[in-house]
Amino acid sequence: MTKMRAMTYDQYGGPEVLSLTEQPSPKVGPSEVMVQARAASVNPVDWKLMSGGLDPMMDVRFPAVPGWDVAGVVAEVGPDTPEWEVGDEVMAYARKDYVHGGTFAELVTVPVRAVARKPASLSWEEAASLPLAGLTALQVLDGLTVGEGDSLLVHGAGGGVGSFAVQIAVAAGVRVIATASAGQHDRLRGLGAEPVEYGDGLVDAVRALTPDGVDAVADLVGGVLEQTLAVLADGGRHASVADPEVRDSGGAWRWVRPDAADLERLAVLVDERRVRVEVEEVYPLEQLAAAFERSAEGHVHGKLAIRIAE
């Protein structure tokens, strides 16, 4: 049985439970491809899962390899996967039905429903940083049905999901007001948004820009429902990825779903230079624990990528 390098944990905990190990190479089943990973990226859900925070929702089989984002080369295909060939360059939001064979490993099996072509304009680290965060932003905006001429407030626009949401909305002709710390305002203006400071004074700042309120609000941080309702126009829509209580106020709670077609839509926006991927820092695979620590500190501007192979 062939082996591969992987970062694994065999009990719930913090970054200290991670270790670089050798694991059996995964089997490739029907409707799957095996990807020789070149890069992966860190999302907060990775270390939340590792801590046991989602144990009521998802089964874990130890030793577990964390990670849901990957970019790499197809190394093997299942018996019913004519869509892909060995050697294809791909990316994926590789979430499965349980936590075990994640993407912080040299080889990853991925359901075909999650696989999309890698944009030629992106590095491996950039491509691996697009799927989960980009799909979250895209699917939230799809649910809000924002388009040409609409106004949108994005809570938490400075992070990975937020910067994608700003760019996707701007590309669709939406006027975007973006909350972030003052140090992020120039960056967000460069993405096409009108930045405002979060916290006290947010409602007045948004109302000054849109006296009749905004057409839609995308909450990417949680804890801002009162502010959302205070700036929403009559008949406006709102959604959150962090606060299920928005459903009690007519909003939608969104959980991102792997979707190859949506990921292809993102790839087109990237290749058309209407969306860019911002990678703040790249770590080698064996330093995944340090990347998790950095992510958990918060205030990451863009994405943290993991280089697995050149």
C-alpha positions in Angstrom: 0.0 0.0 0.0 1.4 3.4 -1.0 1.7 6.1 1.5 1.4 9.9 1.5 2.4 12.8 3.8 -0.5 14.4 5.6 -1.2 16.7 8.5 -3.5 14.7 10.9 -5.0 14.8 14.3 -6.3 11.9 16.4 -8.3 13.8 19.0 -10.1 17.1 19.3 -8.0 20.1 20.4 -6.0 23.2 19.3 -3.1 23.4 16.9 -1.0 21.3 19.3 -2.9 18.1 18.2 -1.7 18.4 14.6 1.3 16.4 13.4 2.9 15.5 10.1 2.3 11.7 9.5 2.3 9.1 6.8 -1.1 7.8 5.8 -2.4 5.3 3.3 -3.1 6.8 -0.1 -6.8 7.2 -0.6 -9.0 4.9 -2.8 -10.7 6.5 -5.8 -14.4 5.5 -5.9 -17.2 6.1 -8.4 -17.8 9.8 -9.2 -14.5 10.8 -7.7 -11.1 12.0 -8.9 -7.9 11.8 -7.0 -6.0 15.0 -6.9 -2.2 15.3 -6.4 -2.4 18.4 -4.3 -0.1 21.3 -5.0 -1.7 23.7 -2.5 -4.6 24.1 0.0 -5.8 27.0 2.0 -7.0 27.6 5.6 -10.5 28.5 6.5 -11.8 29.1 10.1 -14.0 26.1 9.8 -10.9 23.9 9.7 -9.7 24.7 13.2 -13.3 24.9 14.5 -13.8 21.3 13.3 -10.5 20.3 14.8 -11.6 21.7 18.2 -14.8 19.7 18.2 -17.0 22.8 17.6 -19.0 21.0 14.9 -19.1 17.6 16.5 -23.0 17.8 16.8 -23.2 18.3 13.0 -20.4 16.2 11.4 -18.9 12.8 12.1 -15.2 12.5 12.4 -13.0 9.4 11.7 -9.6 9.6 13.4 -6.9 10.1 12.4 -8.4 13.0 10.5 -6.8 15.1 7.8 -8.4 18.6 8.0 -9.0 20.9 5.1 -11.6 21.5 2.4 -9.8 23.7 -0.2 -7.4 22.2 -2.7 -5.8 22.9 -6.1 -3.7 20.3 -7.9 -3.5 17.9 -10.8 -5.8 14.9 -11.4 -3.8 11.8 -10.7 -6.5 9.2 -11.1 -10.2 9.1 -12.0 -13.1 6.9 -10.9 -14.8 4.4 -13.2 -17.6 6.8 -14.1 -15.9 10.2 -14.5 -15.5 11.1 -18.2 -15.5 14.8 -17.3 -11.8 14.6 -16.2 -8.6 13.1 -17.3 -5.2 12.4 -15.6 -3.1 15.6 -15.8 -6.0 18.1 -15.7 -5.4 21.1 -13.4 -8.3 21.5 -11.0 -9.5 23.2 -7.9 -12.2 22.2 -5.5 -14.2 22.8 -2.3 -13.7 19.2 -1.3 -16.1 18.9 1.7 -17.4 15.4 2.2 -20.1 13.9 4.3 -17.8 13.2 7.2 -14.4 14.5 8.3 -11.4 12.2 7.6 -9.6 12.6 4.2 -9.1 16.4 4.0 -6.9 18.5 1.8 -3.8 19.1 3.9 -2.3 16.0 2.3 -0.3 15.0 -0.8 -3.3 13.1 -2.3 -7.0 14.0 -2.0 -10.1 12.3 -3.4 -12.8 14.7 -4.4 -16.4 14.1 -5.6 -16.8 15.2 -9.2 -19.7 17.5 -8.1 -17.1 19.7 -6.4 -14.3 19.9 -9.1 -13.7 22.8 -11.4 -10.9 23.7 -13.8 -8.1 25.8 -12.3 -8.0 29.3 -13.7 -4.8 29.6 -15.9 -4.2 33.1 -14.5 -3.8 31.9 -10.9 -0.9 30.3 -9.0 -1.6 27.0 -7.2 -1.8 28.9 -3.9 -4.2 31.4 -5.3 -6.4 28.7 -6.9 -6.5 26.8 -3.6 -7.6 30.0 -1.8 -10.7 30.5 -4.0 -13.2 27.7 -3.6 -14.7 27.8 -0.1 -14.5 31.5 0.5 -15.4 32.4 -3.1 -18.4 30.0 -3.2 -19.6 31.3 0.2 -19.6 34.9 -1.2 -21.2 33.8 -4.5 -24.0 31.7 -3.0 -24.8 34.4 -0.4 -25.2 37.0 -3.1 -27.2 34.6 -5.3 -29.6 34.2 -2.4 -29.9 37.9 -2.0 -30.6 38.3 -5.8 -28.6 41.5 -6.0 -27.8 42.9 -9.5 -27.3 46.0 -11.5 -28.3 49.2 -9.6 -28.9 47.5 -6.2 -27.1 48.6 -3.1 -25.5 46.1 -0.8 -23.9 46.4 2.7 -21.2 43.8 3.4 -20.4 43.3 7.1 -16.8 42.0 7.5 -15.6 42.9 4.1 -11.9 42.8 5.0 -11.6 39.0 5.3 -11.4 36.3 2.6 -15.1 35.9 2.1 -15.7 39.6 2.4 -13.3 40.6 -0.3 -14.8 38.1 -2.7 -18.3 39.3 -1.9 -17.3 42.9 -2.7 -15.6 42.0 -6.0 -18.4 39.7 -7.2 -21.1 42.3 -6.4 -19.1 45.1 -8.0 -18.7 42.9 -11.1 -22.5 42.6 -11.2 -23.1 46.3 -11.1 -24.0 46.5 -7.5 -23.1 49.5 -5.3 -21.2 48.0 -2.3 -20.8 49.6 1.1 -18.2 47.6 3.1 -17.5 47.5 6.8 -13.9 47.1 7.9 -11.3 48.7 10.1 -9.9 52.0 8.9 -6.6 50.3 7.9 -8.5 48.3 5.2 -10.4 51.2 3.7 -7.9 52.0 0.9 -7.8 48.3 0.0 -11.6 48.1 -0.2 -11.8 51.2 -2.3 -9.4 49.5 -4.7 -11.9 46.7 -5.0 -14.7 49.1 -5.8 -16.4 49.4 -2.5 -17.4 52.4 -0.3 -15.8 51.5 3.1 -17.2 52.5 6.5 -15.9 51.8 10.0 -17.7 49.0 11.8 -19.0 49.4 15.4 -20.4 52.6 16.8 -21.6 55.0 14.2 -22.0 52.4 11.5 -25.8 52.9 11.1 -25.4 56.7 10.7 -22.5 56.2 8.2 -24.5 53.9 6.1 -27.7 56.0 6.3 -25.6 59.0 5.2 -24.6 57.2 2.0 -28.1 55.6 1.4 -30.8 57.7 3.2 -33.5 55.3 2.1 -31.6 52.2 3.2 -29.7 49.5 1.4 -31.4 46.9 -0.8 -29.5 44.0 0.8 -27.1 43.1 3.6 -24.6 40.2 3.6 -23.5 39.5 7.2 -20.2 37.6 7.2 -19.2 38.1 10.9 -22.3 37.7 13.1 -23.6 39.8 16.0 -24.8 42.7 13.7 -28.5 41.9 13.3 -29.6 45.1 15.0 -27.4 47.2 12.7 -28.6 45.2 9.6 -32.2 45.9 10.3 -31.5 49.6 11.1 -30.0 50.2 7.6 -32.2 47.9 5.5 -34.6 49.5 3.1 -38.3 48.6 3.1 -38.6 45.2 1.4 -34.9 44.7 1.6 -33.2 41.2 1.9 -30.5 40.1 4.3 -28.5 36.9 4.9 -25.8 35.7 7.3 -23.2 33.0 7.2 -22.6 33.4 11.0 -25.9 34.0 12.7 -28.8 31.6 12.3 -31.0 34.0 14.4 -31.4 36.2 11.3 -34.1 33.8 10.2 -36.3 35.1 13.0 -36.2 38.6 11.3 -36.9 37.5 7.8 -33.3 36.8 6.8 -31.6 33.7 5.5 -28.8 31.7 7.1 -26.5 30.4 4.5 -24.1 27.4 4.6 -21.9 27.0 1.6 -22.4 23.9 -0.7 -19.8 22.3 -3.0 -20.9 23.1 -6.5 -18.7 22.7 -9.6 -20.9 25.0 -11.8 -20.7 27.8 -9.2 -16.9 27.3 -9.0 -16.7 27.5 -12.8 -18.5 30.8 -12.6 -15.9 32.1 -10.2 -13.1 30.9 -12.5 -14.6 32.9 -15.4 -14.7 36.1 -13.2 -11.1 35.5 -12.2 -9.9 34.9 -15.8 -11.8 38.0 -16.9 -9.8 40.0 -14.2 -13.0 41.0 -12.5 -12.2 39.1 -9.3 -8.7 38.7 -7.9 -7.5 36.3 -5.2 -5.6 37.9 -2.3 -3.2 35.6 -0.5 -1.7 37.2 2.6 0.8 34.4 3.4 1.9 31.0 2.3 3.0 28.3 4.7 4.7 24.9 4.0 2.5 21.9 4.9 4.5 21.1 8.1 3.7 24.5 9.4 -0.1 24.1 9.3 -0.4 24.6 13.0 1.2 28.0 12.7 -1.3 28.9 10.0 -4.2 27.7 12.1 -2.9 29.9 15.0 -2.7 32.9 12.7 -6.2 32.3 11.4 -7.6 32.0 14.9 -6.1 35.4 15.8 -8.5 37.0 13.4 -8.0 40.0 11.1 -6.5 38.1 8.3 -6.8 40.2 5.2 -7.2 37.8 2.3 -6.3 34.1 2.6 -3.6 31.9 4.2 -2.4 29.2 1.7 -0.5 26.0 2.3 2.1 24.9 -0.2 2.1 21.1 -0.5 4.2 20.5 -3.6 5.9 22.7 -6.2 
